Amino acid sequence: MNIYENKYRITYEAFSKFSARISKAEDTQELAVVLQSNLKYLFNFKFFRIFIKNDSESNSINVISNSIHPVEIIECLPLDYEENLLEKNIPLHFFSDGKCTERILKEKMEGDLWAWYFKYGKSELCVSLISSQEKPFVTRDVEIVNLLIDNFITKYQQLVLREELNHQNKNLLAALNVINSQKAQISKIVDQQKEVIDDRTKELKEKNKELAEISQLNAHTVREPLSRILGLIEISDYYSAEELKTEVLDHLKTSSEDLDKALKDVIERSAKAIELFSSKSPQ
């Protein structure tokens, strides 16, 4: 086994470990950290970048070799050479003076720049790296880059989809909580209205009962002495003055007193009913 074969055997073993770690990533940030910690075992680079563009946003992952700072996925616009890649889809290889990295790293990083275009579904990727002359990136490593991107983007899209679903589930849960809260409020209002209706129904029954009893007073208690008075008046023509005085007037007086008493009872009861109903009526 020559030195190149041994090198790529080690590289593929490293890639196998990288692939296993990628599969265990729980979110996109963890995925970026796995990428950062394993790249140095796969090929030579000073700077490595993945730019991901889709319908709604564009993000990038920027890895500096031997950096102690954890890498992050950030929202950004494409660099100049990436715009060329997105337009023409043709791989690039040229010496960079480092100005392209100055925009995102605040420092120039010159060297050989390699860049490739990939498309996965609705996502477009620009993958690029800068290597030094001391530790150059070689053409044979392009195959490793292709394998790396296949593994990375598959997991990345899976995690993004999961995050979107989790976000939608949270929104649905929040909407469900609002609906349940409104349902509870509506149920409370319905119960209150039912209680009000029951109270009004009970009040109406009491009013109807009282009115029925007052009506009965009018129909019987008042009507009976009034009928006697009318009857006495009707037969008074058949009595003499003496008979009227000794017989009819006594009965007429008694009936008038009964009528007066009955009317007072009706008036008193009606007044009490009006006062009671007025106090119970809603303001």
C-alpha positions as CSV (number, residue, x, y, z in Angstrom):
1,M,0.0,0.0,0.0
2,N,1.6,3.3,-1.1
3,I,1.4,6.6,0.8
4,Y,-1.6,7.9,-1.1
5,E,-3.6,4.7,-0.6
6,N,-2.8,4.8,3.1
7,K,-3.8,8.5,3.3
8,Y,-7.2,7.9,1.7
9,R,-7.8,4.8,3.8
10,I,-7.3,6.9,6.9
11,T,-9.5,9.7,5.3
12,Y,-12.4,7.3,4.6
13,E,-12.2,6.0,8.2
14,A,-12.4,9.6,9.4
15,F,-15.3,10.2,7.1
16,S,-17.1,7.1,8.4
17,K,-16.8,8.5,11.9
18,F,-17.9,12.0,10.7
19,S,-21.0,10.4,9.0
20,A,-22.0,8.6,12.2
21,R,-21.7,11.8,14.3
22,I,-23.7,13.7,11.8
23,S,-26.6,11.2,12.0
24,K,-26.8,11.8,15.8
25,A,-27.0,15.6,15.6
26,E,-30.2,16.9,17.2
27,D,-30.3,20.4,15.7
28,T,-28.7,22.5,13.0
29,Q,-26.3,24.2,15.4
30,E,-25.0,20.8,16.7
31,L,-24.7,19.8,13.0
32,A,-22.4,22.8,12.4
33,V,-20.3,22.0,15.4
34,V,-19.8,18.4,14.1
35,L,-18.8,19.7,10.8
36,Q,-16.2,22.1,12.4
37,S,-14.7,19.4,14.6
38,N,-14.3,16.8,11.8
39,L,-13.2,18.7,8.7
40,K,-9.5,18.8,9.6
41,Y,-9.4,15.0,9.4
42,L,-10.8,14.9,5.8
43,F,-8.8,17.4,3.7
44,N,-6.5,20.5,3.9
45,F,-8.1,23.9,4.2
46,K,-7.6,27.3,5.9
47,F,-11.2,28.4,5.4
48,F,-14.2,26.3,4.5
49,R,-17.7,27.7,3.8
50,I,-21.1,26.3,2.9
51,F,-23.7,28.8,1.6
52,I,-27.3,27.5,1.5
53,K,-30.0,29.3,-0.4
54,N,-33.6,28.4,-0.6
55,D,-37.0,30.2,-1.3
56,S,-37.3,31.8,2.1
57,E,-33.7,32.5,3.3
58,S,-30.0,32.1,2.8
59,N,-27.6,30.9,5.5
60,S,-23.9,30.1,5.7
61,I,-21.5,28.0,7.9
62,N,-17.9,29.4,8.0
63,V,-15.2,27.2,9.4
64,I,-11.6,28.5,10.1
65,S,-9.0,25.8,10.5
66,N,-7.8,25.4,14.1
67,S,-10.2,28.0,15.4
68,I,-11.2,27.6,19.0
69,H,-14.5,29.6,18.5
70,P,-17.6,27.5,17.9
71,V,-19.0,27.8,14.5
72,E,-22.6,29.1,13.9
73,I,-25.1,29.0,11.2
74,I,-25.7,32.7,10.2
75,E,-28.1,34.4,7.8
76,C,-26.2,36.2,5.0
77,L,-26.0,37.1,1.4
78,P,-23.8,35.3,-1.2
79,L,-20.2,36.4,-1.8
80,D,-19.2,37.6,-5.2
81,Y,-17.8,34.3,-6.5
82,E,-20.9,32.6,-5.0
83,E,-23.2,34.8,-7.1
84,N,-21.2,33.6,-10.1
85,L,-21.6,30.0,-9.0
86,L,-25.4,30.4,-8.5
87,E,-25.7,31.9,-12.0
88,K,-23.4,29.5,-14.0
89,N,-23.1,26.4,-11.8
90,I,-19.5,26.0,-13.0
91,P,-16.8,25.0,-10.4
92,L,-14.2,27.6,-9.7
93,H,-10.5,27.4,-8.9
94,F,-8.3,30.5,-8.6
95,F,-5.9,32.3,-6.4
96,S,-7.7,34.6,-4.0
97,D,-6.2,37.7,-2.5
98,G,-8.4,37.2,0.6
99,K,-10.8,40.1,0.0
100,C,-13.7,37.8,-0.2
101,T,-13.2,36.6,3.4
102,E,-12.6,40.2,4.7
103,R,-16.4,40.8,4.4
104,I,-17.3,37.9,6.7
105,L,-14.2,37.3,8.8
106,K,-13.0,40.9,9.1
107,E,-9.6,39.8,7.8
108,K,-8.1,38.8,4.5
109,M,-7.3,35.1,4.0
110,E,-5.5,34.5,0.7
111,G,-4.7,31.2,-1.0
112,D,-6.1,28.8,-3.6
113,L,-9.9,29.1,-3.6
114,W,-12.0,26.1,-4.7
115,A,-15.8,26.4,-5.1
116,W,-18.5,24.0,-6.2
117,Y,-22.3,24.3,-6.9
118,F,-24.8,21.8,-5.6
119,K,-28.6,21.6,-5.8
120,Y,-30.8,19.4,-3.5
121,G,-34.5,19.9,-4.1
122,K,-35.3,23.6,-3.5
123,S,-31.9,24.2,-1.8
124,E,-28.9,25.6,-3.7
125,L,-25.5,25.2,-2.2
126,C,-22.2,27.0,-2.8
127,V,-19.4,25.0,-1.2
128,S,-15.9,26.7,-1.1
129,L,-12.6,26.5,0.6
130,I,-9.3,28.3,0.7
131,S,-6.1,26.3,1.1
132,S,-2.4,27.3,1.6
133,Q,0.5,26.4,-0.6
134,E,2.1,24.6,2.4
135,K,-1.0,22.4,2.8
136,P,-2.7,22.4,-0.5
137,F,-6.1,21.0,-1.3
138,V,-5.8,18.4,-4.1
139,T,-8.2,17.3,-6.8
140,R,-8.5,13.8,-5.4
141,D,-10.2,15.3,-2.3
142,V,-13.1,16.6,-4.4
143,E,-14.7,13.2,-4.0
144,I,-14.5,13.6,-0.2
145,V,-16.1,17.0,-0.5
146,N,-19.0,15.5,-2.5
147,L,-19.6,12.7,0.0
148,L,-19.4,15.3,2.9
149,I,-22.0,17.6,1.3
150,D,-24.3,14.6,0.5
151,N,-24.3,13.6,4.1
152,F,-24.4,17.1,5.5
153,I,-27.3,18.5,3.4
154,T,-29.4,15.4,3.9
155,K,-29.2,15.8,7.7
156,Y,-29.5,19.5,7.5
157,Q,-32.8,19.4,5.5
158,Q,-34.1,16.8,7.9
159,L,-33.3,19.0,10.9
160,V,-34.7,22.1,9.3
161,L,-37.9,20.3,8.5
162,R,-38.1,19.0,12.1
163,E,-37.5,22.5,13.4
164,E,-40.3,23.9,11.1
165,L,-42.6,21.2,12.3
166,N,-41.8,21.9,15.9
167,H,-42.5,25.6,15.3
168,Q,-45.8,24.8,13.6
169,N,-46.7,22.4,16.4
170,K,-46.0,25.2,19.0
171,N,-48.1,27.6,17.0
172,L,-50.9,25.0,16.8
173,L,-50.6,24.3,20.5
174,A,-50.8,28.0,21.2
175,A,-53.9,28.3,18.9
176,L,-55.5,25.3,20.7
177,N,-54.8,26.9,24.1
178,V,-56.5,30.1,22.8
179,I,-59.5,28.1,21.5
180,N,-59.8,26.2,24.8
181,S,-59.6,29.5,26.7
182,Q,-62.3,31.1,24.6
183,K,-64.3,27.9,24.8
184,A,-64.1,28.1,28.6
185,Q,-65.1,31.7,28.6
186,I,-68.0,31.0,26.3
187,S,-69.1,28.1,28.5
188,K,-68.9,30.4,31.6
189,I,-71.0,33.0,29.8
190,V,-73.5,30.4,28.8
191,D,-73.7,29.2,32.4
192,Q,-74.2,32.7,33.6
193,Q,-76.9,33.3,31.0
194,K,-78.6,30.1,32.0
195,E,-78.6,31.2,35.6
196,V,-80.0,34.6,34.6
197,I,-82.7,32.9,32.5
198,D,-83.5,30.5,35.4
199,D,-83.8,33.5,37.8
200,R,-86.0,35.3,35.3
201,T,-88.2,32.3,34.8
202,K,-88.6,31.8,38.5
203,E,-89.4,35.5,38.9
204,L,-92.0,35.3,36.1
205,K,-93.6,32.3,37.7
206,E,-93.8,34.2,41.0
207,K,-95.3,37.2,39.2
208,N,-97.8,35.1,37.3
209,K,-98.8,33.3,40.5
210,E,-99.3,36.6,42.3
211,L,-101.2,38.1,39.4
212,A,-103.4,35.0,39.3
213,E,-104.2,35.3,43.0
214,I,-105.0,39.1,42.6
215,S,-107.1,38.2,39.6
216,Q,-109.0,35.6,41.7
217,L,-109.6,38.3,44.4
218,N,-111.1,40.5,41.7
219,A,-113.2,37.7,40.3
220,H,-114.6,36.3,43.6
221,T,-113.8,38.4,46.7
222,V,-114.8,41.7,45.1
223,R,-117.4,40.4,42.7
224,E,-119.4,38.6,45.4
225,P,-120.3,41.6,47.7
226,L,-120.8,43.8,44.5
227,S,-123.3,41.3,43.2
228,R,-125.2,41.4,46.5
229,I,-125.3,45.2,46.4
230,L,-126.5,45.2,42.8
231,G,-129.1,42.6,43.7
232,L,-130.4,44.6,46.7
233,I,-130.6,47.7,44.5
234,E,-132.5,45.8,41.9
235,I,-135.2,44.5,44.3
236,S,-135.5,47.8,46.3
237,D,-138.4,48.9,44.1
238,Y,-140.5,46.2,45.6
239,Y,-140.0,47.3,49.2
240,S,-141.7,50.1,51.1
241,A,-139.6,52.9,52.7
242,E,-140.0,51.3,56.1
243,E,-138.9,47.9,54.7
244,L,-136.0,49.4,52.9
245,K,-134.8,51.0,56.1
246,T,-135.3,48.0,58.4
247,E,-134.3,45.2,56.0
248,V,-132.6,46.2,52.8
249,L,-130.3,49.0,54.2
250,D,-128.7,46.7,56.8
251,H,-127.9,44.1,54.1
252,L,-126.7,46.9,51.8
253,K,-124.4,48.3,54.5
254,T,-123.0,44.8,55.2
255,S,-122.3,44.2,51.6
256,S,-120.8,47.6,51.1
257,E,-118.4,47.0,54.0
258,D,-117.5,43.6,52.5
259,L,-116.8,45.2,49.2
260,D,-114.7,47.9,50.8
261,K,-112.7,45.4,52.6
262,A,-112.2,43.3,49.5
263,L,-111.1,46.4,47.5
264,K,-108.6,47.3,50.2
265,D,-107.2,43.8,50.1
266,V,-106.8,43.9,46.4
267,I,-105.2,47.4,46.4
268,E,-102.9,46.5,49.2
269,R,-101.8,43.2,47.6
270,S,-101.4,44.9,44.2
271,A,-99.2,47.6,45.8
272,K,-97.0,45.0,47.5
273,A,-96.7,43.1,44.2
274,I,-95.7,46.2,42.3
275,E,-93.1,47.1,44.9
276,L,-91.7,43.6,45.0
277,F,-91.5,43.2,41.2
278,S,-89.9,46.7,40.8
279,S,-87.1,45.7,43.2
280,K,-86.4,42.5,41.3
281,S,-86.5,44.1,37.9
282,P,-83.0,44.6,36.2
283,Q,-81.7,48.2,36.2
